[in-house]
Amino acid sequence: MKNCLLRLLSWRLRIELEKQIEKSVRSARLILPGSTRATLLLRKVS
């Protein structure tokens, strides 16, 4: 039972993290004037 709960928790956390990353990537794209700079940043991150 404990393992199941832990798995569920980690799964939820991962989804939340992905959402946060997506948001920050979008805001970074908006802030950066050049799309080339944004793509370079994305390549570094991934």
C-alpha positions as a LaTeX table, in Angstrom:
\begin{tabular}{lrrr}
\hline
Residue & $x$ (\AA) & $y$ (\AA) & $z$ (\AA) \\
\hline
Met1 & 0.00 & 0.00 & 0.00 \\
Lys2 & 2.79 & 2.40 & 0.92 \\
Asn3 & 4.62 & 1.74 & $-2.34$ \\
Cys4 & 1.47 & 2.46 & $-4.31$ \\
Leu5 & 0.99 & 5.80 & $-2.54$ \\
Leu6 & 4.61 & 6.75 & $-3.07$ \\
Arg7 & 4.37 & 5.95 & $-6.75$ \\
Leu8 & 1.21 & 8.05 & $-7.05$ \\
Leu9 & 2.91 & 10.94 & $-5.24$ \\
Ser10 & 6.01 & 10.88 & $-7.40$ \\
Trp11 & 3.83 & 10.69 & $-10.50$ \\
Arg12 & 1.87 & 13.76 & $-9.37$ \\
Leu13 & 5.08 & 15.63 & $-8.58$ \\
Arg14 & 6.52 & 14.82 & $-11.98$ \\
Ile15 & 3.41 & 16.20 & $-13.70$ \\
Glu16 & 3.57 & 19.38 & $-11.60$ \\
Leu17 & 7.25 & 19.79 & $-12.43$ \\
Glu18 & 6.60 & 19.37 & $-16.13$ \\
Lys19 & 3.86 & 22.01 & $-15.96$ \\
Gln20 & 6.21 & 24.42 & $-14.18$ \\
Ile21 & 8.97 & 23.82 & $-16.74$ \\
Glu22 & 6.52 & 24.40 & $-19.58$ \\
Lys23 & 5.41 & 27.69 & $-18.01$ \\
Ser24 & 8.96 & 28.92 & $-17.47$ \\
Val25 & 9.92 & 27.96 & $-21.02$ \\
Arg26 & 6.96 & 29.90 & $-22.39$ \\
Ser27 & 7.77 & 32.98 & $-20.30$ \\
Ala28 & 11.44 & 32.72 & $-21.31$ \\
Arg29 & 10.38 & 32.68 & $-24.96$ \\
Leu30 & 8.30 & 35.80 & $-24.40$ \\
Ile31 & 11.07 & 37.60 & $-22.51$ \\
Leu32 & 13.86 & 36.79 & $-24.94$ \\
Pro33 & 13.66 & 38.97 & $-28.06$ \\
Gly34 & 15.50 & 36.55 & $-30.34$ \\
Ser35 & 13.96 & 33.13 & $-30.98$ \\
Thr36 & 17.47 & 31.85 & $-31.68$ \\
Arg37 & 18.50 & 32.61 & $-28.11$ \\
Ala38 & 15.43 & 30.79 & $-26.83$ \\
Thr39 & 16.19 & 27.69 & $-28.89$ \\
Leu40 & 19.79 & 27.73 & $-27.68$ \\
Leu41 & 18.58 & 27.85 & $-24.08$ \\
Leu42 & 16.16 & 25.01 & $-24.73$ \\
Arg43 & 18.92 & 22.90 & $-26.25$ \\
Lys44 & 21.09 & 23.49 & $-23.19$ \\
Val45 & 18.28 & 22.46 & $-20.85$ \\
Ser46 & 17.21 & 19.32 & $-22.69$ \\
\hline
\end{tabular}
